[in-house]
């Protein structure tokens, strides 16, 4: 994500998506989970039927490796290593995350914190780097999934920017061959490499069918909606449409939505992020809550705001 960051023994287990409640429920949802339940790693333990998604070699489906456990009604939280370290500094937040399903996103070469029972996931913006790390046994112990993050930036080859689903299929084949799951996080700015498009990027993203194309070749798709979080209505409209498109293409896919405490542009508040969650909590399986650092991957980000992240988690957990 432009504003952010396996184990064959798991191969006999399956993921299942939590039962989703209709949008607009009045009561606050509680993030809950059983990350320490023996043998379960990356999404919920209840088995999917074989009809839940494609199961041919190189495609996601019920016969692929497993993931973590969540209690029905709970949400997954995806956090970079840096964000996780900042958030668990508050005991109440650490305790809440320890009860939830948490993916810890690592840059290549990083070692996991092993905080809050988080499951290690290593992120890549190019398939060549992903291949090198996987085949060269460069992943940290305990890695359960790979994250492929194609964006219109220098870290993703232009060919992959133009055909992200084809690139993701290659990433999926590599993941499967090593007993791993695949998370894809296509950026909205992938629309900028397509000539002749008009209108807001999020509408272009939907019109191109990118959520559906990427969901077909993934176990989890993360919708990079964080640039829309200042408008709850727009954020919810995009997440609703993109999640529906993804699940139509792959009913077994797990859908996450992106949030950021300090994206480029106008400063955001915890109230805005909480409103975005409340508007979409019945539409998705969880959120990537990012606290980006300023650098090459987000040169125009505002200063990191872990205090906003902690406030958000205190409120919704």
HELIX and SHEET records of a PDB file:
HELIX    1   1 UNK A    8  UNK A   12  5                                   5    
HELIX    2   2 UNK A   50  UNK A   52  5                                   3    
HELIX    3   3 UNK A   81  UNK A   87  1                                   7    
HELIX    4   4 UNK A   91  UNK A   98  1                                   8    
HELIX    5   5 UNK A  127  UNK A  135  1                                   9    
HELIX    6   6 UNK A  158  UNK A  162  1                                   5    
HELIX    7   7 UNK A  164  UNK A  177  1                                  14    
HELIX    8   8 UNK A  188  UNK A  193  5                                   6    
HELIX    9   9 UNK A  201  UNK A  207  1                                   7    
HELIX   10  10 UNK A  210  UNK A  215  1                                   6    
HELIX   11  11 UNK A  226  UNK A  228  5                                   3    
HELIX   12  12 UNK A  232  UNK A  249  1                                  18    
HELIX   13  13 UNK A  270  UNK A  280  1                                  11    
HELIX   14  14 UNK A  306  UNK A  316  1                                  11    
SHEET    1   A 9 UNK A  76  UNK A  80  0                                        
SHEET    2   A 9 UNK A 101  UNK A 107  1                                        
SHEET    3   A 9 UNK A 119  UNK A 124  1                                        
SHEET    4   A 9 UNK A 145  UNK A 148  1                                        
SHEET    5   A 9 UNK A 181  UNK A 184  1                                        
SHEET    6   A 9 UNK A 220  UNK A 223  1                                        
SHEET    7   A 9 UNK A 254  UNK A 260  1                                        
SHEET    8   A 9 UNK A 286  UNK A 290  1                                        
SHEET    9   A 9 UNK A  76  UNK A  80  1                                        
END                                                                             
